[in-house]
Amino acid sequence: MSRMSLKTQHRSIAIWLFVMILLVAAIIVIGGTTRLTNSGLSITEWAPIRGVLPPLSDSQWVAEFEKYKKIPEFMAEHPGMDLAGFKFIYFWEWTHRQIGRLIGLVYALPFFFFLLRGKLPRGSLLGYVSVLLLIGLQGAIGWWMVHSGLQEGMVSVSQYRLAIHLGMAFLILGVLFWLFRDQIETPRSSLTFTGRTSFFTPLAALTVALIYIQVLAGAFVAGTQSGKTYNTWPLMDGEFVPDGYGMMSPFWRNIFENAAAIQFNHRTLAYIILVTAICLWISALRQKARMGALITFTAVLVWQICLGIWTLLAAAPLNLSLLHQFSSVLVFLSAMWVWRNSRKVTVL
């Protein structure tokens, strides 16, 4: 294959993967909007085919509203809601599901096209197949999460299932980004290395892992509305460790169900990630690592930390909370870029 045709092949796959990254980032933010507006339970059925269309007549809207009135969330969260209010929350959940369907189509159709034409790199084929399977699994996890909120005694979805759903979205995003970088970088066999990577590369990988854990911790903050409590900083109502941190028994429940512990853990993880960023800089200066990715990551991280403090002090309003969630996508991707750029590569 000539170099020109190789570049064209790389470009077409890279564009496809880049579009997928944008769509996954969009659904993460739309999903956050759905959660923060209490819209996720407005559609009480999983209809993969029939659910493509929203209600098209007044009678259909009334029928959907009556279904919503039967679940516990309605009386707990929206007892005075009228049909117009229901249409608003229905719109967000319906949009969330449509983007999910779109993601499946936009990935699956080009995937089989490139596969049948032999354009997918054999060395990365498992990664492409895994994304296809993970997208399908994510749809099932989404309904599994929604179903938890429809049960008797539940007024919202399980924060455990919410964290799994969000974690899966970021896992898909990470694999897509990795495959995308594979397409715009030269093969590993022709890479040239600068300096010692024995410390910088594992530290960059650790940073990505910590940020992923922080994303999951953020899901528990959102799922338990812990951001609306202890709205002071740097102390939590005058204490570094809040008095109620270990009030639940057994102790492990505090990590996932206690608002004080959930928020403290989220704060502490942010500090730890900041320390790892400083260590990355120290390591990079010693090894002469490429700085563009590290500068970007540091700028986005500092922005995210400041935004998190602002969101906390403002008691987590919708606009700041959504901006904070979108910024988490940027932090995650920029950290992965640092990890990839722990070696010197030539971009096509």
C-alpha positions in Angstrom: 0.0 0.0 0.0 1.4 3.4 -1.0 2.1 6.1 1.6 -0.7 8.3 0.1 -3.3 5.6 0.4 -2.1 4.7 3.9 -2.6 8.3 5.0 -6.1 8.4 3.4 -7.0 5.2 5.2 -5.8 6.6 8.5 -7.6 9.8 7.9 -11.0 8.3 7.2 -10.8 6.1 10.3 -9.5 8.9 12.4 -12.3 11.2 11.4 -14.8 8.5 12.3 -13.2 7.9 15.7 -13.1 11.7 16.3 -16.8 12.0 15.6 -17.4 9.1 18.0 -15.4 10.9 20.7 -17.5 14.0 20.3 -20.8 12.0 20.5 -19.7 10.1 23.6 -18.7 13.4 25.2 -22.1 14.9 24.3 -24.0 12.0 25.8 -22.1 12.2 29.0 -23.2 15.9 29.3 -26.7 15.1 28.2 -26.8 12.3 30.7 -25.7 14.7 33.4 -28.5 17.1 32.5 -31.0 14.2 32.6 -29.8 13.3 36.1 -29.6 16.8 37.5 -33.1 17.8 36.2 -34.7 14.6 37.6 -35.6 13.6 34.1 -34.2 10.0 34.0 -37.3 8.3 35.1 -39.8 10.2 32.9 -39.8 7.3 30.4 -40.9 4.2 32.3 -40.4 1.6 29.6 -37.5 0.4 27.5 -38.7 0.3 23.9 -35.6 0.1 21.7 -37.7 0.3 18.5 -41.0 1.9 19.4 -39.2 4.5 21.7 -37.5 6.1 18.7 -40.6 8.4 18.3 -41.8 10.6 21.1 -45.6 10.9 21.8 -47.2 12.5 18.7 -50.7 13.4 20.0 -52.2 14.8 23.1 -53.6 11.5 24.1 -50.2 9.8 23.8 -48.7 12.5 26.0 -51.4 12.1 28.6 -50.9 8.3 28.6 -47.1 8.7 29.2 -47.8 11.2 32.0 -50.1 8.8 33.7 -47.4 6.1 33.6 -45.0 8.5 35.2 -47.5 9.4 38.0 -47.5 5.7 39.1 -43.9 5.6 40.1 -42.6 6.8 43.5 -40.5 9.6 42.2 -43.6 11.6 41.0 -45.1 12.1 44.5 -41.6 12.6 46.1 -40.1 15.0 43.6 -42.9 16.4 41.3 -46.3 16.2 43.0 -47.5 19.4 41.5 -46.1 18.8 38.0 -48.4 19.6 35.0 -48.2 18.2 31.5 -46.0 21.0 30.3 -43.5 20.2 33.1 -43.6 16.5 32.2 -42.9 17.3 28.6 -39.7 19.2 29.7 -38.2 16.2 31.7 -39.4 13.8 29.0 -37.5 15.7 26.4 -34.2 15.3 28.2 -34.6 11.5 28.8 -35.8 11.0 25.2 -32.9 13.0 23.8 -30.5 11.0 26.0 -31.8 7.8 24.6 -31.8 9.0 21.0 -28.1 10.0 21.2 -27.4 6.6 22.6 -29.1 5.0 19.5 -27.2 7.4 17.3 -23.9 6.4 18.8 -24.7 2.8 18.2 -25.5 3.4 14.5 -22.6 5.8 13.9 -20.2 3.3 15.3 -21.6 0.0 14.0 -22.2 1.0 10.3 -18.6 2.3 9.6 -17.2 -0.4 11.7 -18.6 -3.2 9.5 -17.8 -1.2 6.4 -14.1 -0.8 7.4 -14.0 -4.4 8.6 -15.3 -5.9 5.4 -13.0 -3.8 3.3 -10.0 -4.8 5.4 -9.2 -1.3 6.5 -9.1 -1.8 10.3 -5.6 -2.4 11.6 -5.3 -6.0 12.6 -3.2 -5.2 15.7 -6.0 -3.1 17.1 -9.0 -5.1 15.9 -9.8 -6.3 19.4 -10.1 -2.7 20.5 -12.6 -1.9 17.8 -14.7 -5.0 18.5 -14.6 -4.2 22.3 -16.0 -0.7 21.6 -18.9 -2.3 19.7 -19.7 -4.7 22.5 -19.3 -2.1 25.2 -21.7 0.3 23.4 -24.3 -2.5 23.3 -23.7 -3.4 26.9 -24.0 0.3 27.9 -27.5 0.4 26.5 -28.5 -2.5 28.7 -26.8 -0.9 31.7 -28.7 2.3 31.1 -32.1 0.5 31.3 -30.8 -1.5 34.3 -30.0 1.8 36.0 -33.4 3.3 35.1 -35.2 0.2 36.3 -33.7 0.6 39.8 -35.5 4.0 40.2 -38.9 2.5 39.2 -39.0 0.1 42.2 -41.2 0.6 45.2 -39.5 2.9 47.8 -37.1 4.4 45.3 -37.3 8.1 44.3 -34.2 8.1 42.1 -31.9 5.6 40.4 -29.4 3.7 42.4 -26.1 5.6 42.8 -24.3 2.3 42.4 -25.8 1.7 39.0 -25.4 5.4 38.0 -21.6 5.1 38.8 -21.4 1.9 36.6 -23.2 3.6 33.8 -21.0 6.7 33.9 -17.9 4.6 34.3 -18.8 2.6 31.3 -19.2 5.8 29.2 -15.7 7.0 30.2 -14.3 3.5 29.5 -15.7 3.7 26.0 -14.4 7.3 25.6 -11.0 6.2 26.7 -10.8 3.3 24.3 -12.0 5.5 21.4 -9.4 8.1 22.2 -6.6 5.4 22.3 -7.7 4.1 18.9 -7.9 7.6 17.6 -4.3 8.3 18.7 -3.2 5.1 17.1 -4.5 6.4 13.8 -2.7 9.8 13.9 0.6 8.5 15.2 3.3 6.5 13.5 3.5 2.8 14.3 5.2 2.0 17.5 8.1 0.3 15.8 9.2 3.7 14.4 8.9 5.6 17.7 11.9 7.4 19.1 12.1 7.7 22.9 13.5 10.7 24.8 14.9 10.2 28.2 14.0 7.6 30.8 10.3 6.7 30.9 10.6 4.3 33.9 8.9 6.8 36.2 7.0 9.3 34.0 5.0 6.7 32.0 3.7 4.7 35.1 3.0 8.0 36.9 1.0 9.2 33.9 -1.0 5.9 33.8 -1.6 6.3 37.6 -3.0 9.8 37.0 -5.4 8.4 34.4 -6.5 5.8 36.8 -7.0 8.3 39.6 -9.1 10.6 37.4 -11.2 7.6 36.4 -11.8 6.8 40.0 -12.6 10.5 40.6 -15.3 10.3 37.8 -16.9 7.4 39.7 -16.7 9.3 42.9 -18.4 12.2 41.1 -21.2 9.9 40.1 -21.9 9.1 43.8 -21.9 12.8 44.5 -24.5 13.4 41.9 -26.5 10.2 42.7 -26.8 11.2 46.4 -26.9 15.0 45.8 -23.9 15.3 48.2 -22.8 18.5 46.4 -25.7 20.4 48.0 -24.4 19.8 51.5 -21.2 21.1 53.3 -21.1 24.1 51.0 -17.9 25.5 52.5 -14.3 25.3 51.5 -11.5 24.4 52.4 -13.1 23.0 55.5 -16.4 21.1 55.7 -18.5 23.2 58.1 -15.4 24.0 60.1 -13.8 20.5 60.1 -11.3 19.0 57.7 -12.9 15.6 58.2 -16.6 16.1 58.8 -18.1 14.7 62.0 -20.5 12.5 60.2 -17.9 10.7 58.1 -18.2 7.3 59.7 -21.8 7.3 61.0 -23.0 4.3 58.9 -22.4 0.7 59.7 -20.8 -1.3 58.3 -18.1 1.3 57.5 -17.9 0.6 53.8 -21.4 2.0 53.3 -20.1 5.5 54.2 -18.0 5.5 51.0 -21.1 5.1 48.8 -24.1 6.2 50.8 -23.0 8.9 53.3 -23.1 12.4 51.9 -20.4 13.6 54.2 -18.0 10.8 53.3 -18.8 10.9 49.6 -18.1 14.6 49.4 -14.9 14.4 51.5 -13.6 11.5 49.3 -14.3 13.5 46.2 -12.4 16.5 47.6 -9.5 14.4 48.8 -9.1 12.7 45.4 -8.9 16.1 43.8 -6.0 17.0 46.1 -4.2 13.7 45.3 -4.6 14.2 41.6 -3.1 17.7 41.9 -0.1 16.2 43.7 0.3 13.6 40.9 0.3 16.4 38.4 3.1 18.2 40.3 5.0 14.9 40.3 4.5 14.6 36.6 6.0 18.0 36.1 9.1 17.1 38.2 9.5 13.9 36.2 9.0 15.6 32.9 11.6 18.2 33.6 14.1 15.5 34.5 13.4 13.4 31.4 12.8 16.2 28.9 9.3 14.8 28.1 7.1 16.5 25.5 5.4 19.4 27.2 2.4 20.3 25.1 0.1 17.6 26.5 1.3 18.2 30.0 0.7 21.9 29.8 -2.8 21.3 28.5 -3.6 18.7 31.2 -2.4 21.0 33.9 -4.4 24.0 32.7 -7.6 21.9 32.4 -7.0 20.3 35.8 -6.5 23.6 37.6 -9.6 24.9 35.8 -11.6 21.8 36.9 -10.5 22.2 40.6 -11.4 25.8 40.7 -14.7 25.1 39.0 -15.4 22.3 41.5 -14.8 24.7 44.4 -17.1 27.3 42.8 -19.8 24.7 42.2 -19.6 23.6 45.8 -19.8 27.1 47.2 -22.8 27.9 45.0 -24.5 24.7 46.3 -24.3 22.9 42.9 -26.5 24.8 40.6 -27.4 23.1 37.3 -25.3 25.3 35.0 -22.1 24.9 37.1 -22.7 21.2 37.7 -23.0 20.5 34.0 -19.9 22.6 33.2 -18.0 20.6 35.9 -19.1 17.3 34.3 -18.1 18.5 30.8 -14.7 19.6 32.1 -14.2 16.1 33.6 -14.3 14.8 30.1 -11.5 17.3 29.1 -9.4 16.4 32.2 -9.7 12.6 31.4 -8.8 13.0 27.7 -5.9 15.4 28.4 -4.6 13.0 31.0 -4.7 10.1 28.5 -2.9 12.4 26.0 -0.2 12.9 28.6 0.0 9.1 29.0 0.3 8.6 25.3 2.8 11.4 25.0 5.1 10.0 27.6 7.0 8.9 24.6 8.1 11.1 21.7 6.0 10.4 18.6 5.8 11.9 15.1 2.3 12.9 14.1 1.2 12.1 10.5 
